[in-house]
Amino acid sequence: MEFLLLFNEREGGPQPDEEGFARMAKYSDELRRRGVLRRGAPLAEASEGAIVRVRDGEAFITDGPFPETKELIAGFWIVDVADRAAALEIARHCPHLGRGPIEIHAVGQRHSFPDSGRDTPYLFAFRVEPGLSDSDGSKLREMLAFTRARAAEGSVFETAPLRSDPPAAHLALAAGTTVVKDGPFVETKDMIGGYSLVRAPGRAEAIDLARRTPHATWGPIEVRRIPFFDPV
């Protein structure tokens, strides 16, 4: 079963250093050797990112950093483990927990396409605002049709919705103790409902692709540059 681990950081929290990067690299290498790590990458600074929304056909772009967000995504892993308990165990031992919280989300069917390797990779994080539903699956079908068309062009190479069962989890350190909260997280205005990995020549082109993505009419899309992928 696959889980998405989102590495969050809080404004004013500890900044990454060489020692921290080395510990994360060592842990990701251990997970790779165990055959657990399926995908992973850090993200560039939020100041480079953008939030894309489309309302009544008009696109609204918010440049990062995002003051309305208490926690920013600093990176992600996708791990393949037996169950939620195993994913929680990985998160508990992850060096990032010393810098900021980690969210765990169960991944639905992950759709992978050939990666052209051209241009710069970006993460699109699809945020879900309260009240959004897809009871008949029509939104998912529209997203998959759009994704397949973009994959044929070489601009999208992975996408997946996230599942609510088993529930998401939020791990954070408090007074040296790991505190685990089960989702949904009432203090969060919107949740991550899925993601895509895309390639674009630059930030403007990535934002334009997000603007054309169907989800932008239902909720915000966070656009973040990926400096590199972890070896898997």
KALIN-V477824 format. One record per pair of residues at least 24 apart in sequence whose C-alpha atoms are under 7 Angstrom apart, sorted by the first residue. I is the first residue (numbers start at 0). J is the second residue. D is the distance in Angstrom with one decimal. If there is no record, write none. Layout:
{{I,J,D} {I,J,D}}
This chain:
{{0,79,5.3} {0,80,5.4} {0,81,5.7} {0,82,6.2} {1,77,6.6} {1,78,5.5} {1,79,4.3} {1,80,6.3} {1,105,6.3} {1,106,5.5} {2,77,5.6} {2,78,5.4} {2,79,6.5} {2,86,6.8} {2,103,6.5} {2,104,5.5} {2,105,4.4} {2,106,5.2} {3,75,7.0} {3,76,5.9} {3,77,4.6} {3,78,6.7} {3,103,5.7} {3,104,5.1} {3,105,6.2} {3,106,6.2} {4,75,5.5} {4,76,5.1} {4,77,6.2} {4,101,6.5} {4,102,5.6} {4,103,4.7} {4,104,6.6} {5,72,6.5} {5,74,6.2} {5,75,4.6} {5,76,6.8} {5,101,5.5} {5,102,5.0} {5,103,6.5} {6,72,5.8} {6,73,5.4} {6,74,5.1} {6,75,5.7} {6,95,6.9} {6,100,6.4} {6,101,4.8} {6,102,6.7} {7,70,5.8} {7,71,5.2} {7,72,4.5} {7,73,5.4} {7,99,5.6} {7,100,5.3} {7,101,5.8} {8,70,5.5} {8,71,5.4} {8,72,6.5} {8,73,6.3} {8,98,6.7} {8,99,4.6} {8,100,6.5} {9,69,6.4} {9,70,4.9} {9,71,6.5} {9,99,6.4} {12,98,6.8} {13,98,5.5} {22,94,6.3} {23,94,5.9} {31,231,5.6} {35,78,5.3} {35,79,5.1} {35,80,6.4} {36,77,6.1} {36,78,4.6} {36,79,6.5} {36,231,6.4} {37,77,5.4} {37,78,5.5} {37,79,6.7} {37,231,6.2} {38,76,5.6} {38,77,5.0} {38,231,6.5} {39,75,5.5} {39,76,4.1} {39,77,6.2} {39,228,5.8} {39,229,5.1} {40,74,5.7} {40,75,5.7} {40,76,6.7} {40,225,6.6} {40,227,6.1} {40,228,4.5} {40,229,5.4} {41,73,6.1} {41,74,4.0} {41,75,6.4} {41,225,6.3} {41,226,6.7} {41,227,7.0} {42,73,5.3} {42,74,5.0} {42,223,6.4} {42,224,5.9} {42,225,4.8} {42,226,6.3} {43,223,6.7} {43,224,5.4} {43,225,6.0} {43,226,6.2} {48,222,5.5} {48,223,4.9} {48,224,7.0} {49,221,5.9} {49,222,5.2} {50,219,6.1} {50,220,5.5} {50,221,4.6} {50,222,6.2} {51,209,6.6} {51,210,6.2} {51,215,6.5} {51,219,5.5} {51,220,5.1} {51,221,6.5} {52,210,7.0} {52,215,4.9} {52,216,6.5} {52,218,6.4} {52,219,4.9} {52,220,6.6} {53,210,6.7} {53,215,5.3} {53,216,4.8} {54,216,6.0} {58,210,6.5} {96,171,6.5} {96,172,6.8} {99,171,6.6} {100,169,6.8} {100,170,5.4} {100,171,4.5} {101,169,5.8} {101,170,5.2} {101,171,6.7} {102,168,5.6} {102,169,4.5} {102,170,6.3} {103,167,5.4} {103,168,5.1} {103,169,6.5} {104,161,6.4} {104,162,6.9} {104,167,4.7} {104,168,6.9} {105,161,5.8} {105,162,5.2} {105,165,6.6} {105,167,6.9} {106,159,6.7} {106,160,6.3} {106,161,4.5} {106,162,5.8} {107,159,6.1} {107,160,5.3} {107,161,5.2} {107,162,5.6} {108,159,6.0} {109,158,6.0} {109,159,4.6} {110,157,5.6} {110,158,5.3} {110,159,6.0} {111,156,5.7} {111,157,4.4} {111,158,6.7} {112,150,6.4} {112,156,4.6} {112,157,6.0} {113,156,5.9} {114,153,6.9} {114,156,5.3} {115,153,5.6} {117,198,6.9} {118,198,5.7} {118,199,5.3} {118,200,4.8} {119,198,5.2} {119,199,5.4} {119,200,5.9} {119,201,6.6} {120,196,6.9} {120,197,5.6} {120,198,4.4} {120,199,6.7} {120,224,6.3} {120,225,5.5} {121,196,5.9} {121,197,5.3} {121,198,6.0} {121,222,6.7} {121,223,5.5} {121,224,4.4} {121,225,5.2} {122,195,6.0} {122,196,5.0} {122,197,6.5} {122,222,5.9} {122,223,5.2} {122,224,6.3} {122,225,6.7} {123,194,5.4} {123,195,5.1} {123,196,6.3} {123,220,6.2} {123,221,5.6} {123,222,4.9} {123,223,6.6} {124,191,6.4} {124,193,6.3} {124,194,4.6} {124,195,6.8} {124,220,5.6} {124,221,5.0} {124,222,6.7} {125,191,5.6} {125,192,5.6} {125,193,5.2} {125,194,5.5} {125,219,6.4} {125,220,4.8} {125,221,6.6} {126,189,5.9} {126,190,5.3} {126,191,4.4} {126,192,5.6} {126,218,5.9} {126,219,5.4} {126,220,6.0} {127,189,5.2} {127,190,5.1} {127,191,5.9} {127,192,5.6} {127,218,5.7} {128,188,6.7} {128,189,4.7} {128,190,6.9} {128,218,6.0} {129,189,6.5} {142,213,6.1} {154,197,5.4} {154,198,4.9} {154,199,6.5} {155,196,6.0} {155,197,4.2} {155,198,6.3} {156,196,5.9} {156,197,6.0} {157,195,5.5} {157,196,5.1} {158,194,5.6} {158,195,4.1} {158,196,6.3} {159,193,5.6} {159,194,5.8} {159,195,6.6} {160,192,6.1} {160,193,4.1} {160,194,6.6} {161,192,5.3} {161,193,5.0}}
